[in-house]
Amino acid sequence: MTPDRFRYLTEAYGASPERWPAGERNAALALLADGNADAHAALALARTLDGMLDAHAVARPAPALARRIIASAPPRPARAPWLNPRLWFSGVGFVGVGAAGIAAGALLVTLLAPASVPYEHVHGGFEQTLSGTAFGGASDWSDE
């Protein structure tokens, strides 16, 4: 523990060792026990500041002042119904539930759909050709 670090502790946490970080408390107290003059000066300054802060009190405002402040406040504007946060949050919840339903349905279809079967087993080995359709044949129409 250096005197500069000790001064930082007293400036940040005050003069009371109970408020200092537990990991540095013993080292700071050891520096004080060693009689370091800078550490004692920093502690004295922190005690003075703590005393001034403890002695400060803010007087409660008069009730008449509070009434005047409330009376002078502008009226709260009426909010359009579509700007109501409850309406938006319920809509967001509805969309979330819908997305969860879609995800669950997709998972269910994926898990319960039959596995793909080779083509020969589905159609009895018959291979379909495109010869009987408009797309069949090897005509080259580019020359015409």
N, C-alpha and C positions, 0 to 999 in steps of 0.2 A: 504494500500500500504506500503510495507516494503522497506527499502533502498536497499536491495538485488534485489527485483523485479524491482525497479526503475533503478538500474544499468543495469539489463538485458534489459529493454526497451531501454535505451540509447545505449547500445551496439548493439542491434538488429536493431533498427529503426532510430538511430541518435539523434541529439539534437533538431530537430524541432518537437514541439508537434503535428503538423498537420499529421505527419507520424506515430505517436503512435496509437495503437488500440483505437477506440472510447470508448470502454467499460472501459478502464483503464486511459484514458486521464485526466479526472477530478480528480481522486484520485492522480495521479502523480503530477498534478499542485498544488493540495492541500498540498502535501508533500513538494514541493518547497516553497510554501507560508508560511508553518510552520517554514521555516528556517533550515531544516535538513541539517547538514554539509556534510554527505555522499552523499546525493542527489545532492547538489550543486557541489561537487567534481566530481561526475559521469557526470553531465551535462557539466562541463567545459572540461573534457576529451573528451566527445563526440563532442563538438564544435571544439576542436583542430583537431580531426580526420576528421570531416566533411570538415573543411577548407583545409586540406591536400588533401583529395579526390577531392574536387571541383577544386583545383589548378592544378591537374595532367591532362596533355594532351598528347596524343600520336600523334607524327608527321605522316603525310601522307607519305606513301612510294613513292619513286621516280618512275616515269613511266618506266624507264629502268629496275628496279628491278622486277616490275610486268611482263614485257615482258619476262625477263629471266626465271622467275618461270613458266610461261605458256609454254614457249618453251621447258623447261626441263621435263615437265610432260609426262608420257608415253602415247602413243596413246590409244584411247579407243578401246578395242577389239570388233571385230564383234560378234554380238549375233546371236545364232542359232534361226531360226524362231519359233521353238517350245518353246523357252524360253521367248518369247514375252509376257509380262503380259496382254496385251490387248487380246491376243488369249485365255489365260486361263480364264480371267474374262468373256469373251463372252461365253466360254464353261460352266462356272459355272452358268451363267445366263440361258443358255439353259437347263441345268439340273434342275435348280430351277423352271423354267416355266413348265417343264415336270412333276415334282413332284406335283406342284400345280394343274396341269390338272388331274393327277391321283387321287388326293385327292378330287377334285371337282366331278369327275366322280363317285367315290365310294359313296360320299355323295348323289348324285343325284339318283343312283341306290337304295340306302338304303331308301330314302324318297319316291320314286315312285313305288317300288316293292309292289305287293299285299301282304296283310297280310297272314300269314299261316292259312290254313283251316284244320280242323280235317279230318282224313283219310276217315271216313265214307261218308262225303259229296263229296269228290273228286271222289271216285270210286263207288258210289251208294251203299255203305254198303258191298260190296264184299271184303272179306278178303282173300288176296292171301296167299297160303301156299306153302311150298317148296316140297310138295309130288311128284310133277311131274318133279322134277329136279334131278340132280345128288346129290344135297345136302339134298334131302328129305328122309323121312323114318327114322326108328330108328335102323338101322342095326349097330351092333357093330362089327367092323372089327378087333378089337384087338385080338380076339381069333384065328384067322385064320393064 
